[in-house]
Amino acid sequence: MEDLFKLAGIGVVIVGMVRRWRPTVVVVIAALLTGLAAGIPLLPDEPLVRRLFEGSGGVPGLWQPGSAGLLSLLGNAFAENRLMTLFLLTLPAIGLAERYGLREESAALIRRLRGATVGRIHLVYQLFRILHGALGIRLNGHPSFVRPLIAPMATGAAEVASPRGLADDPTASDRIKAAGAAAENYGNFYGQNLSPVQAGVLLVFGVMQGLGVPVAIWDLVRATVPVVVVSVILAALQFWWLDRWLRRRARQEAR
């Protein structure tokens, strides 16, 4: 039962997602609950904390001699991975670009291109993300590309084919947005495994080495190629089906 209680943090994450609570708060609470359930005290064994509890021999759940402490572990994890927050620096630039008409101009551009459809735009973007992943370039696709560029471009392509646009059809708009998010996730998730310097590939390589399995990094990259090809084929079918659904919707409106 004690081992099962250590998984309580997973339950907190599920409940937080269902209730749509703030993700940062949910993750921190889940981490603290999991650590406490595993017997890790809250405070680290540092000189100041040691003086506060001097002579106590330890306080269950709060402080134990020689323990790193949950707060210290969380702080070190954030400090070691602080480069992941660099995407915040791009948000002001994206906000200014949108303020001065980036979304409107990208939608107007795609309306002038013949043959551009929602599915084709998303498929091209997925291939673009795969290329960047293979080159080892990390991009924060959702805030940097999907929302300010891909979503309005796809919406513009859909409005060209639809007599009434998308204003009266939130279902179509949601499907287009979901396809853009899917293209980003497919391309980023699988494309990054084509690069030998990406963290995911290095993690698998380290685990395999630790288990005594002789494998080279390029073997892992080559094993990823068929998976990437299959992901592109399945995505192409998904986006083709979306185009087909949008064309059928446009014909119904034209009647």
Solvent accessible surface area in square Angstrom, and as a share of the most:
residue,aa,sasa,rsa
1,M,184,0.82
2,E,140,0.63
3,D,101,0.52
4,L,115,0.57
5,F,113,0.47
6,K,76,0.32
7,L,101,0.50
8,A,29,0.22
9,G,5,0.05
10,I,100,0.51
11,G,33,0.32
12,V,33,0.19
13,V,53,0.30
14,I,96,0.49
15,V,73,0.42
16,G,3,0.03
17,M,141,0.63
18,V,112,0.64
19,R,160,0.58
20,R,219,0.80
21,W,133,0.47
22,R,171,0.63
23,P,101,0.63
24,T,92,0.54
25,V,77,0.44
26,V,9,0.05
27,V,92,0.53
28,V,65,0.37
29,I,88,0.45
30,A,9,0.07
31,A,33,0.26
32,L,44,0.22
33,L,54,0.27
34,T,52,0.30
35,G,6,0.06
36,L,77,0.38
37,A,23,0.18
38,A,51,0.39
39,G,61,0.59
40,I,59,0.30
41,P,7,0.04
42,L,48,0.24
43,L,39,0.19
44,P,17,0.11
45,D,33,0.17
46,E,86,0.38
47,P,80,0.50
48,L,115,0.57
49,V,18,0.11
50,R,104,0.38
51,R,154,0.56
52,L,128,0.64
53,F,37,0.15
54,E,137,0.61
55,G,82,0.79
56,S,58,0.38
57,G,62,0.60
58,G,15,0.15
59,V,49,0.28
60,P,119,0.75
61,G,45,0.43
62,L,60,0.30
63,W,9,0.03
64,Q,62,0.27
65,P,78,0.49
66,G,71,0.68
67,S,23,0.15
68,A,58,0.45
69,G,0,0.00
70,L,10,0.05
71,L,84,0.42
72,S,29,0.19
73,L,77,0.38
74,L,61,0.30
75,G,39,0.38
76,N,80,0.41
77,A,48,0.37
78,F,134,0.56
79,A,44,0.34
80,E,136,0.61
81,N,75,0.39
82,R,142,0.52
83,L,130,0.65
84,M,145,0.65
85,T,48,0.28
86,L,94,0.47
87,F,68,0.29
88,L,93,0.46
89,L,133,0.66
90,T,50,0.29
91,L,74,0.37
92,P,86,0.54
93,A,64,0.50
94,I,28,0.14
95,G,39,0.38
96,L,112,0.56
97,A,40,0.31
98,E,34,0.15
99,R,176,0.64
100,Y,172,0.65
101,G,18,0.17
102,L,53,0.26
103,R,78,0.28
104,E,113,0.50
105,E,115,0.52
106,S,9,0.06
107,A,10,0.08
108,A,29,0.23
109,L,85,0.42
110,I,9,0.04
111,R,105,0.38
112,R,165,0.60
113,L,94,0.47
114,R,242,0.88
115,G,49,0.47
116,A,28,0.22
117,T,36,0.21
118,V,3,0.02
119,G,3,0.03
120,R,139,0.51
121,I,16,0.08
122,H,0,0.00
123,L,45,0.23
124,V,99,0.57
125,Y,9,0.03
126,Q,0,0.00
127,L,84,0.42
128,F,68,0.28
129,R,2,0.01
130,I,18,0.09
131,L,100,0.50
132,H,32,0.14
133,G,4,0.04
134,A,37,0.29
135,L,114,0.57
136,G,23,0.22
137,I,78,0.40
138,R,139,0.51
139,L,47,0.24
140,N,63,0.32
141,G,3,0.03
142,H,75,0.33
143,P,41,0.26
144,S,26,0.17
145,F,49,0.20
146,V,13,0.08
147,R,136,0.50
148,P,1,0.01
149,L,52,0.26
150,I,15,0.08
151,A,16,0.12
152,P,9,0.05
153,M,40,0.18
154,A,0,0.00
155,T,40,0.24
156,G,0,0.00
157,A,6,0.05
158,A,6,0.05
159,E,55,0.25
160,V,91,0.53
161,A,59,0.46
162,S,8,0.05
163,P,88,0.55
164,R,154,0.56
165,G,14,0.13
166,L,14,0.07
167,A,98,0.76
168,D,107,0.55
169,D,32,0.17
170,P,94,0.59
171,T,71,0.41
172,A,0,0.00
173,S,27,0.18
174,D,84,0.44
175,R,100,0.37
176,I,2,0.01
177,K,119,0.50
178,A,62,0.48
179,A,5,0.04
180,G,2,0.02
181,A,33,0.25
182,A,16,0.13
183,A,0,0.00
184,E,4,0.02
185,N,74,0.38
186,Y,65,0.25
187,G,0,0.00
188,N,38,0.20
189,F,121,0.51
190,Y,60,0.23
191,G,0,0.00
192,Q,31,0.14
193,N,39,0.20
194,L,32,0.16
195,S,2,0.01
196,P,33,0.21
197,V,103,0.59
198,Q,10,0.04
199,A,81,0.63
200,G,30,0.29
201,V,7,0.04
202,L,81,0.40
203,L,124,0.62
204,V,72,0.41
205,F,55,0.23
206,G,40,0.38
207,V,79,0.45
208,M,55,0.24
209,Q,82,0.37
210,G,68,0.65
211,L,130,0.65
212,G,61,0.58
213,V,60,0.35
214,P,127,0.80
215,V,29,0.16
216,A,50,0.39
217,I,41,0.21
218,W,143,0.50
219,D,57,0.29
220,L,29,0.15
221,V,11,0.06
222,R,146,0.53
223,A,68,0.53
224,T,18,0.11
225,V,71,0.41
226,P,78,0.49
227,V,72,0.41
228,V,10,0.05
229,V,76,0.44
230,V,79,0.45
231,S,12,0.08
232,V,31,0.18
233,I,95,0.48
234,L,108,0.54
235,A,0,0.00
236,A,32,0.25
237,L,103,0.51
238,Q,75,0.33
239,F,3,0.01
240,W,131,0.46
241,W,134,0.47
242,L,15,0.07
243,D,14,0.07
244,R,90,0.33
245,W,44,0.16
246,L,15,0.07
247,R,107,0.39
248,R,82,0.30
249,R,23,0.08
250,A,13,0.10
251,R,134,0.49
252,Q,107,0.47
253,E,37,0.17
254,A,74,0.57
255,R,228,0.83
